[in-house]
């Protein structure tokens, strides 16, 4: 494996510590101290302004300018920084609180420059969303779609690690700097560019940048008929591989040039589907299915469009309270058709694995499919994420942690990947690690409701009920109506002894069930907190009968069910689900 590039990086020194601003790391005797992105930004801002007092308002505006957050987010960041710097209660060697005002960095700071190795994987690349040539003529589906298509093509090379769209989609701003994005994504090179649809023509410029020193490794421009968009992608893929000096086998070159459809219209409809699905809002996900179906109507052999349908239906069921027998049946039909058309689609095998363990409860088939996905593409973050989830549900936590760690390395900025990694630690009983990882995910997006829900679960397990209520209440507010945070809030209220509030939440769930499908698992969870064991198993049986996806996801792994470990009704349920 090639050694990471060496470059000059500016930073600051104070006490035993060094802040490397270029690599965005905190070092103590050349050992990296773990910080989340927001925590690092907070530290860097304090260090850079060590000659004065910083108000809380100024610090929040500087660090969280792009998100709505509460003062508690800042307090948590500062508390975490103090722990990282080794401060104890009353010890203000580095960060001094100015009561009622803000903070001051107390240590003497020296600016330094040093040669460092980048913490990146060799032959790693990120393809950023393309920008419009003219700011007032945006075509976001095409901008994201071109990046998405090139990501899939370049991922066909086993010698190249390509960041998925889930990690790069945040870098869609018109003023986004490729080198800065590359450092955050921890890659050697970045491909970005601009694109415009003008009538029947597509105009595109692309640039490959070395992240270490900002050098342009390759620049290309294209002005072609849209019907030649695949030829443009062929040329970019080949020239990127050549610029990175990759020695391509015949098979790898074939993968780089692979076309999943020859129809520009089907391709354009597929791009629209991907664009709407990536918004991850139920109405948008359903709209994506419509575009995928239109793409298939144009090209019935378009395997990627079938895969898109499968992913959309799976996401609707697990995150948006869709009735599983309908959504998973449609998902399974679609993914099997995709694999009939192209058996080599690694992510399609990963999605089939999800279906096998969340709906079929066929754990052996699920493991076989996800192992097949990893064999086809060892650098598929989706495959490693799926394997980690499967292993955690089977109680194989050490193996699950390895897989989820790898998924996060491959897809470092994906919120769901980071959250799933934290959940595995939660299931394994490593609550402090789970908390740390969830706080890191929320640093990236404070309103990501799945991370808030998961953090609430961790807080309950730690006995920090008031914090859990605040986290779960916020998750309920920003989830868009999911019953999951609502039911966990009911469970928490019951555990705290607030039975009346838990009963109110049961009534709220019942009222919601009169308007749409509510997974039975949610009712069982609240009754669990209330110790209504007869009702617990009544609702768990309904969940079993209806193949409730939440039942498969949580019944064995989540510690909220630990008091039933020796209950014959519980063990019988696990046995019927083939989990024992």
C-alpha positions as CSV (number, residue, x, y, z in Angstrom):
1,X,0.0,0.0,0.0
2,X,1.3,3.5,-0.8
3,X,2.4,5.7,2.1
4,X,0.3,8.8,2.8
5,X,1.6,12.0,1.3
6,X,3.7,14.2,3.6
7,X,2.8,17.9,3.7
8,X,3.4,21.0,5.8
9,X,0.5,21.7,8.2
10,X,0.0,24.8,10.4
11,X,-1.2,24.5,14.0
12,X,-0.9,25.6,17.6
13,X,0.9,24.4,20.7
14,X,-0.1,24.8,24.3
15,X,1.0,22.8,27.4
16,X,1.4,19.2,26.3
17,X,-0.9,19.6,23.3
18,X,-0.7,20.5,19.6
19,X,-3.6,21.4,17.4
20,X,-3.0,20.5,13.8
21,X,-5.4,22.8,11.9
22,X,-4.8,21.3,8.5
23,X,-5.4,17.7,9.6
24,X,-8.1,18.8,12.1
25,X,-6.7,16.7,15.0
26,X,-5.6,17.3,18.6
27,X,-2.3,15.6,19.5
28,X,-0.6,14.8,22.8
29,X,2.9,13.4,22.5
30,X,2.0,12.4,18.9
31,X,-1.1,10.5,20.1
32,X,-4.4,11.6,18.5
33,X,-7.0,12.7,21.1
34,X,-10.5,11.8,19.8
35,X,-12.7,14.9,19.2
36,X,-15.9,15.3,17.2
37,X,-15.8,17.8,14.3
38,X,-17.8,20.4,16.4
39,X,-15.6,19.9,19.4
40,X,-12.5,20.4,17.3
41,X,-14.0,23.6,15.8
42,X,-14.8,24.8,19.3
43,X,-11.3,24.2,20.5
44,X,-9.7,25.8,17.4
45,X,-11.9,28.9,17.7
46,X,-10.9,29.3,21.4
47,X,-7.2,28.8,20.6
48,X,-7.2,31.2,17.7
49,X,-8.8,33.8,19.9
50,X,-6.9,33.1,23.1
51,X,-6.1,36.8,23.7
52,X,-9.7,37.6,24.6
53,X,-13.0,36.4,26.2
54,X,-15.4,34.7,23.8
55,X,-19.1,35.1,24.5
56,X,-21.4,32.0,24.3
57,X,-23.4,33.8,21.6
58,X,-20.3,34.4,19.5
59,X,-19.1,30.8,19.9
60,X,-22.5,29.3,19.0
61,X,-22.7,31.6,15.9
62,X,-19.2,30.7,14.8
63,X,-19.5,26.9,15.3
64,X,-23.2,26.2,14.7
65,X,-24.1,28.9,12.2
66,X,-25.7,26.3,9.8
67,X,-28.0,24.7,12.3
68,X,-30.6,25.4,15.0
69,X,-29.1,24.3,18.3
70,X,-29.6,24.9,22.0
71,X,-27.0,26.3,24.5
72,X,-26.7,22.7,25.9
73,X,-24.9,21.7,22.7
74,X,-22.2,24.2,23.4
75,X,-22.0,23.2,27.1
76,X,-21.6,19.5,26.1
77,X,-18.8,20.4,23.6
78,X,-16.9,22.4,26.2
79,X,-17.3,19.7,28.8
80,X,-16.0,17.1,26.4
81,X,-13.1,19.3,25.5
82,X,-12.2,19.7,29.2
83,X,-12.2,15.9,29.6
84,X,-10.1,15.5,26.5
85,X,-7.6,18.0,27.8
86,X,-7.4,16.2,31.2
87,X,-9.1,18.9,33.2
88,X,-11.0,17.9,36.4
89,X,-13.7,19.8,38.3
90,X,-12.3,23.1,39.4
91,X,-9.2,22.7,37.2
92,X,-9.2,25.6,34.6
93,X,-5.7,25.3,33.1
94,X,-7.0,25.6,29.6
95,X,-10.6,26.7,29.4
96,X,-11.9,29.3,31.9
97,X,-15.6,29.9,32.2
98,X,-16.5,33.6,32.6
99,X,-19.8,33.3,34.6
100,X,-22.7,34.8,32.8
101,X,-20.7,35.7,29.7
102,X,-18.6,32.9,28.0
103,X,-15.2,31.4,27.9
104,X,-11.5,32.3,27.7
105,X,-8.6,30.1,26.7
106,X,-6.1,30.5,29.5
107,X,-3.0,28.6,28.3
108,X,-0.2,30.3,26.4
109,X,-0.6,29.5,22.7
110,X,2.3,29.2,20.2
111,X,1.7,29.0,16.4
112,X,3.7,26.2,14.8
113,X,4.3,24.5,11.5
114,X,5.3,20.8,11.1
115,X,5.6,18.0,8.6
116,X,2.8,15.4,9.2
117,X,1.4,12.3,7.5
118,X,-2.2,12.6,6.5
119,X,-4.6,10.2,8.2
120,X,-6.0,8.9,4.9
121,X,-6.3,5.6,3.1
122,X,-4.2,5.2,0.0
123,X,-5.9,5.4,-3.4
124,X,-9.0,7.0,-1.8
125,X,-11.1,9.6,-3.7
126,X,-14.2,11.6,-3.2
127,X,-16.5,12.8,-6.1
128,X,-18.3,15.9,-5.0
129,X,-21.7,17.0,-6.3
130,X,-21.1,19.0,-9.5
131,X,-21.9,22.8,-9.5
132,X,-23.9,24.7,-12.0
133,X,-22.0,26.7,-14.6
134,X,-24.5,29.5,-14.0
135,X,-25.7,30.0,-10.4
136,X,-29.3,30.9,-11.4
137,X,-29.6,27.8,-13.6
138,X,-29.4,24.9,-11.1
139,X,-30.3,21.3,-12.1
140,X,-29.7,19.6,-8.7
141,X,-30.8,16.2,-10.0
142,X,-28.1,16.3,-12.8
143,X,-25.5,17.8,-10.4
144,X,-25.9,15.1,-7.8
145,X,-26.6,12.5,-10.5
146,X,-23.3,13.0,-12.3
147,X,-21.4,12.6,-9.1
148,X,-23.5,9.5,-8.1
149,X,-22.8,7.9,-11.5
150,X,-19.1,8.5,-11.4
151,X,-19.0,7.2,-7.8
152,X,-20.6,4.0,-8.9
153,X,-18.2,3.6,-11.9
154,X,-15.1,4.3,-9.9
155,X,-16.2,2.0,-7.2
156,X,-15.9,-0.8,-9.8
157,X,-12.1,-0.7,-9.2
158,X,-11.0,-2.8,-6.2
159,X,-7.8,-0.7,-6.1
160,X,-9.8,2.5,-5.4
161,X,-11.7,3.5,-2.2
162,X,-14.5,5.9,-3.2
163,X,-16.6,7.8,-0.7
164,X,-20.3,7.1,-1.1
165,X,-22.9,9.8,-2.0
166,X,-24.1,9.8,1.6
167,X,-20.7,11.3,2.7
168,X,-20.2,13.8,-0.1
169,X,-23.7,15.2,-0.5
170,X,-23.1,17.8,2.2
171,X,-20.5,19.4,-0.1
172,X,-23.0,20.8,-2.6
173,X,-22.5,24.5,-1.8
174,X,-21.5,26.7,-4.7
175,X,-18.5,28.0,-2.7
176,X,-17.3,24.6,-1.6
177,X,-13.5,24.1,-1.7
178,X,-12.4,20.7,-3.0
179,X,-9.2,20.6,-0.8
180,X,-11.2,21.4,2.4
181,X,-13.8,18.8,1.6
182,X,-11.0,16.2,0.8
183,X,-9.4,16.8,4.2
184,X,-12.7,16.3,6.0
185,X,-13.4,13.2,4.0
186,X,-9.8,11.9,4.6
187,X,-9.1,11.1,1.0
188,X,-6.0,11.5,-1.2
189,X,-7.8,13.1,-4.1
190,X,-11.1,14.9,-5.0
191,X,-13.0,15.0,-8.3
192,X,-15.3,18.0,-8.7
193,X,-16.5,20.2,-11.5
194,X,-19.4,22.1,-13.0
195,X,-22.2,21.0,-15.3
196,X,-25.0,22.6,-17.2
197,X,-27.8,21.3,-19.4
198,X,-28.3,23.6,-22.4
199,X,-31.1,22.4,-24.6
200,X,-30.0,19.0,-25.9
201,X,-26.4,19.5,-25.0
202,X,-24.5,18.9,-21.8
203,X,-21.5,21.1,-20.9
204,X,-19.2,19.9,-18.2
205,X,-15.8,20.7,-16.7
206,X,-14.0,18.4,-14.3
207,X,-10.9,18.6,-12.1
208,X,-9.0,16.0,-10.1
209,X,-7.2,17.6,-7.2
210,X,-4.5,16.2,-4.9
211,X,-5.7,17.0,-1.4
212,X,-2.2,17.2,0.2
213,X,-0.9,20.1,-1.8
214,X,-3.8,21.3,-3.9
215,X,-2.2,20.4,-7.3
216,X,-4.5,19.7,-10.2
217,X,-3.8,16.1,-11.4
218,X,-6.2,16.4,-14.4
219,X,-8.6,18.9,-15.9
220,X,-11.1,18.1,-18.6
221,X,-13.9,19.9,-20.4
222,X,-16.7,18.5,-22.5
223,X,-19.5,19.9,-24.6
224,X,-21.6,17.1,-26.0
225,X,-25.1,16.1,-26.9
226,X,-26.9,14.7,-23.8
227,X,-27.3,11.4,-25.6
228,X,-23.5,11.1,-25.3
229,X,-23.5,11.6,-21.5
230,X,-22.3,8.0,-21.1
231,X,-19.3,8.7,-23.3
232,X,-18.4,11.7,-21.1
233,X,-18.5,9.5,-18.0
234,X,-16.4,6.8,-19.8
235,X,-13.7,9.5,-20.5
236,X,-13.7,10.9,-17.0
237,X,-13.4,7.5,-15.4
238,X,-10.5,6.5,-17.6
239,X,-8.6,9.7,-17.2
240,X,-9.1,9.7,-13.4
241,X,-7.7,6.2,-13.2
242,X,-4.8,7.2,-15.4
243,X,-4.1,10.4,-13.4
244,X,-4.0,8.2,-10.2
245,X,-1.6,5.8,-11.9
246,X,-3.8,2.8,-11.3
247,X,-2.8,-0.3,-13.2
248,X,-6.2,-1.6,-14.4
249,X,-6.9,-5.2,-15.3
250,X,-9.2,-6.0,-18.2
251,X,-12.0,-6.8,-15.8
252,X,-11.5,-3.6,-13.8
253,X,-11.4,-1.5,-17.0
254,X,-14.7,-3.2,-18.0
255,X,-16.3,-2.2,-14.7
256,X,-15.2,1.4,-15.1
257,X,-16.8,1.5,-18.5
258,X,-20.0,-0.3,-17.4
259,X,-23.3,1.1,-18.6
260,X,-26.4,0.0,-16.8
261,X,-28.7,1.4,-19.5
262,X,-28.2,2.7,-23.1
263,X,-31.2,5.0,-22.8
264,X,-30.5,8.7,-21.9
265,X,-34.1,9.1,-21.0
266,X,-34.2,6.1,-18.6
267,X,-30.9,7.4,-17.1
268,X,-32.4,10.9,-16.6
269,X,-35.5,9.5,-14.9
270,X,-33.2,7.3,-12.7
271,X,-31.3,10.5,-11.7
272,X,-34.5,12.1,-10.7
273,X,-35.4,9.1,-8.6
274,X,-32.0,9.1,-6.8
275,X,-32.3,12.8,-6.2
276,X,-35.7,12.6,-4.5
277,X,-34.8,9.5,-2.5
278,X,-31.7,11.2,-1.1
279,X,-33.9,13.8,0.6
280,X,-35.1,11.0,2.9
281,X,-38.5,12.5,3.5
282,X,-41.5,10.0,3.1
283,X,-43.2,12.1,0.4
284,X,-39.9,12.5,-1.5
285,X,-39.1,8.8,-1.2
286,X,-42.5,7.9,-2.7
287,X,-41.8,10.3,-5.5
288,X,-38.5,8.6,-6.1
289,X,-40.4,5.3,-6.7
290,X,-42.5,7.0,-9.4
291,X,-39.4,8.1,-11.2
292,X,-37.8,4.6,-11.0
293,X,-40.9,3.0,-12.3
294,X,-40.9,5.5,-15.3
295,X,-37.2,4.6,-15.9
296,X,-38.1,0.9,-16.0
297,X,-41.0,1.6,-18.4
298,X,-38.4,3.1,-20.8
299,X,-35.8,0.4,-20.2
300,X,-37.3,-2.8,-18.5
301,X,-33.7,-4.1,-18.1
302,X,-32.4,-1.2,-16.0
303,X,-31.2,-3.1,-12.9
304,X,-30.2,0.1,-10.9
305,X,-33.8,1.4,-11.2
306,X,-35.1,-1.9,-9.6
307,X,-32.5,-1.6,-6.9
308,X,-33.7,2.0,-6.2
309,X,-37.3,0.8,-5.8
310,X,-36.1,-1.8,-3.3
311,X,-34.1,0.7,-1.2
312,X,-37.0,3.1,-1.2
313,X,-39.5,0.6,0.1
314,X,-37.1,-0.7,2.7
315,X,-36.5,2.8,4.0
316,X,-40.2,3.6,4.2
317,X,-40.8,0.6,6.4
318,X,-37.9,0.9,8.8
319,X,-38.0,4.6,9.3
320,X,-41.5,5.8,8.4
321,X,-43.9,3.3,9.9
322,X,-45.1,1.7,6.6
323,X,-47.0,-1.6,6.8
324,X,-44.2,-4.2,6.3
325,X,-46.1,-7.0,4.4
326,X,-46.7,-4.6,1.5
327,X,-43.5,-2.6,1.5
328,X,-41.1,-5.5,2.0
329,X,-42.9,-7.7,-0.6
330,X,-42.5,-4.9,-3.2
331,X,-38.9,-4.4,-2.1
332,X,-38.0,-8.1,-2.4
333,X,-39.6,-8.4,-5.8
334,X,-37.7,-5.4,-7.0
335,X,-34.3,-6.4,-5.7
336,X,-34.6,-10.0,-7.0
337,X,-35.4,-8.5,-10.4
338,X,-32.3,-6.3,-10.2
339,X,-30.1,-9.3,-9.3
340,X,-31.7,-11.4,-12.1
341,X,-30.6,-8.6,-14.5
342,X,-27.2,-8.1,-12.9
343,X,-25.9,-10.5,-10.3
344,X,-22.8,-8.5,-9.6
345,X,-24.5,-5.5,-7.9
346,X,-23.0,-5.6,-4.5
347,X,-25.4,-3.2,-2.9
348,X,-28.4,-5.1,-4.2
349,X,-27.1,-8.1,-2.3
350,X,-26.7,-6.0,0.8
351,X,-30.4,-4.7,0.4
352,X,-31.6,-8.3,0.0
353,X,-29.7,-9.2,3.2
354,X,-31.7,-6.4,5.0
355,X,-34.9,-7.9,3.7
356,X,-34.0,-11.4,4.8
357,X,-33.2,-10.4,8.4
358,X,-35.8,-7.7,8.9
359,X,-38.8,-9.4,7.2
360,X,-38.0,-13.0,6.4
361,X,-36.2,-13.7,9.6
362,X,-33.9,-15.9,7.6
363,X,-30.7,-15.2,9.3
364,X,-28.5,-17.7,7.4
365,X,-29.7,-16.3,4.0
366,X,-29.1,-12.8,5.2
367,X,-25.5,-13.6,6.1
368,X,-24.9,-15.4,2.9
369,X,-26.2,-12.4,0.9
370,X,-24.2,-9.8,2.8
371,X,-21.0,-11.9,2.5
372,X,-21.6,-12.1,-1.2
373,X,-21.9,-8.3,-1.3
374,X,-18.6,-7.8,0.4
375,X,-17.0,-10.4,-1.9
376,X,-18.2,-8.4,-4.9
377,X,-17.1,-5.0,-3.4
378,X,-15.0,-5.1,-0.2
379,X,-15.2,-1.3,-0.1
380,X,-19.0,-1.1,0.0
381,X,-20.0,0.8,3.1
382,X,-23.6,-0.3,2.6
383,X,-22.5,-4.0,2.7
384,X,-20.4,-3.6,5.9
385,X,-23.2,-1.6,7.5
386,X,-25.7,-4.3,6.7
387,X,-23.4,-7.0,8.1
388,X,-22.8,-5.1,11.3
389,X,-26.6,-4.7,11.9
390,X,-27.2,-8.4,11.2
391,X,-24.4,-9.5,13.5
392,X,-25.6,-7.2,16.3
393,X,-29.1,-8.7,16.1
394,X,-27.6,-12.1,16.4
395,X,-25.7,-11.1,19.5
396,X,-22.3,-11.3,17.8
397,X,-21.2,-7.9,19.0
398,X,-17.4,-8.0,18.6
399,X,-17.8,-9.0,15.0
400,X,-20.5,-6.3,14.5
401,X,-18.3,-3.6,15.9
402,X,-15.6,-4.5,13.4
403,X,-18.0,-4.3,10.5
404,X,-19.6,-1.0,11.6
405,X,-16.2,0.5,12.2
406,X,-15.2,-0.4,8.6
407,X,-18.5,1.1,7.3
408,X,-17.8,4.3,9.1
409,X,-14.2,4.5,7.7
410,X,-15.6,4.0,4.2
411,X,-18.5,6.4,4.7
412,X,-17.3,8.8,7.4
413,X,-19.9,11.5,7.2
414,X,-23.1,9.3,6.8
415,X,-25.3,10.0,9.8
416,X,-27.0,6.6,9.7
417,X,-23.7,4.8,9.5
418,X,-22.4,6.6,12.5
419,X,-25.6,6.0,14.4
420,X,-25.7,2.3,13.7
421,X,-22.1,2.0,14.9
422,X,-23.0,3.7,18.1
423,X,-26.0,1.3,18.6
424,X,-23.8,-1.7,18.3
425,X,-21.7,-0.4,21.3
426,X,-25.0,0.3,23.1
427,X,-26.2,-3.3,22.6
428,X,-22.8,-4.6,23.7
429,X,-23.1,-2.6,27.0
430,X,-20.4,-0.1,26.2
431,X,-22.6,2.9,27.0
432,X,-19.9,5.6,27.2
433,X,-18.5,4.7,23.8
434,X,-22.0,4.7,22.3
435,X,-22.7,8.1,23.9
436,X,-19.5,9.6,22.5
437,X,-20.2,8.3,19.0
438,X,-23.8,9.6,19.0
439,X,-22.7,13.0,20.2
440,X,-20.2,13.0,17.3
441,X,-23.1,12.2,14.9
442,X,-25.2,15.0,16.3
443,X,-22.3,17.4,15.9
444,X,-22.7,16.9,12.2
445,X,-26.5,17.3,12.3
446,X,-28.1,18.3,15.6
447,X,-31.6,17.4,14.4
448,X,-30.9,13.9,13.1
449,X,-33.8,12.2,14.9
450,X,-32.5,8.6,14.7
451,X,-29.3,9.7,16.6
452,X,-31.4,11.6,19.1
453,X,-33.6,8.5,19.6
454,X,-30.6,6.3,20.1
455,X,-28.9,8.8,22.5
456,X,-32.2,8.8,24.5
457,X,-31.9,5.0,24.8
458,X,-28.3,5.3,26.0
459,X,-29.3,7.9,28.6
460,X,-32.1,5.6,29.9
461,X,-29.6,2.7,30.2
462,X,-27.3,5.1,32.2
463,X,-30.2,6.1,34.5
464,X,-30.1,9.7,33.2
465,X,-33.8,10.0,32.7
466,X,-34.2,13.8,32.5
467,X,-31.7,14.0,29.8
468,X,-33.4,11.1,28.0
469,X,-36.7,12.9,28.1
470,X,-35.2,16.0,26.5
471,X,-33.5,14.0,23.8
472,X,-36.5,11.9,23.0
473,X,-38.8,14.9,23.0
474,X,-36.6,16.6,20.5
475,X,-36.5,13.4,18.4
476,X,-40.2,13.2,18.4
477,X,-40.5,16.8,17.3
478,X,-38.0,16.5,14.4
479,X,-38.8,12.9,13.2
480,X,-41.7,13.9,11.0
481,X,-44.2,11.8,12.9
482,X,-42.4,8.5,13.6
483,X,-43.9,6.5,16.4
484,X,-40.5,5.2,17.5
485,X,-39.4,8.2,19.6
486,X,-42.9,8.6,20.9
487,X,-43.0,5.0,22.2
488,X,-39.5,5.3,23.7
489,X,-40.6,8.5,25.5
490,X,-43.6,6.5,26.9
491,X,-41.3,3.7,28.1
492,X,-39.0,6.2,29.7
493,X,-41.9,8.1,31.4
494,X,-43.1,4.7,32.8
495,X,-39.6,3.8,34.1
496,X,-39.4,7.1,35.8
497,X,-42.7,6.4,37.6
498,X,-44.7,8.9,35.6
499,X,-47.4,6.4,34.7
500,X,-50.0,9.0,33.8
501,X,-47.7,10.5,31.1
502,X,-47.0,7.0,29.8
503,X,-50.7,6.2,29.6
504,X,-51.2,9.5,27.7
505,X,-48.6,8.4,25.1
506,X,-50.4,5.1,24.7
507,X,-53.6,7.0,24.0
508,X,-51.6,9.2,21.5
509,X,-50.3,6.0,19.7
510,X,-53.8,4.6,19.7
511,X,-55.2,7.8,18.1
512,X,-52.4,7.7,15.5
513,X,-53.2,4.1,14.7
514,X,-56.7,5.2,13.8
515,X,-55.2,7.2,10.9
516,X,-52.3,5.0,9.8
517,X,-50.3,1.9,10.5
518,X,-48.4,2.0,13.8
519,X,-46.0,-0.9,14.4
520,X,-47.3,-3.1,17.3
521,X,-43.8,-3.1,18.7
522,X,-44.3,0.5,19.8
523,X,-47.3,-0.4,22.0
524,X,-45.4,-3.4,23.5
525,X,-42.5,-1.1,24.4
526,X,-44.7,1.3,26.4
527,X,-46.4,-1.5,28.2
528,X,-43.0,-2.9,29.0
529,X,-42.1,0.3,30.9
530,X,-45.5,0.1,32.7
531,X,-44.9,-3.5,33.6
532,X,-48.1,-4.5,32.0
533,X,-46.6,-7.9,31.0
534,X,-49.9,-9.4,29.7
535,X,-50.3,-6.5,27.3
536,X,-46.6,-6.6,26.4
537,X,-46.9,-10.1,25.0
538,X,-50.3,-9.4,23.4
539,X,-48.7,-6.7,21.4
540,X,-45.5,-8.7,20.7
541,X,-47.7,-11.5,19.3
542,X,-49.3,-8.9,17.0
543,X,-45.9,-7.7,15.9
544,X,-44.8,-11.3,15.3
545,X,-47.9,-12.0,13.2
546,X,-47.5,-8.9,11.1
547,X,-43.7,-9.3,10.6
548,X,-43.1,-6.0,12.4
549,X,-39.6,-4.9,11.3
550,X,-39.0,-3.2,14.7
551,X,-39.4,-6.6,16.3
552,X,-36.6,-8.1,14.3
553,X,-34.5,-5.0,14.8
554,X,-34.7,-4.7,18.6
555,X,-36.3,-7.7,20.4
556,X,-33.0,-9.6,21.1
557,X,-30.4,-6.8,21.0
558,X,-32.0,-3.9,22.9
559,X,-31.4,-4.0,26.7
560,X,-34.9,-2.7,27.3
561,X,-36.0,-6.3,27.0
562,X,-33.4,-7.7,29.4
563,X,-35.9,-8.3,32.2
564,X,-37.6,-10.9,30.1
565,X,-34.5,-13.0,29.4
566,X,-35.7,-15.9,31.6
567,X,-39.4,-15.5,30.7
568,X,-40.7,-18.6,28.8
569,X,-42.9,-16.4,26.6
570,X,-39.9,-14.3,25.5
571,X,-37.7,-17.3,24.8
572,X,-40.5,-18.9,22.9
573,X,-40.9,-15.8,20.7
574,X,-37.2,-15.7,20.0
575,X,-37.3,-19.4,19.1
576,X,-40.1,-18.9,16.6
577,X,-38.1,-16.0,15.1
578,X,-35.1,-18.4,14.8
579,X,-33.1,-16.2,17.1
580,X,-32.4,-19.0,19.5
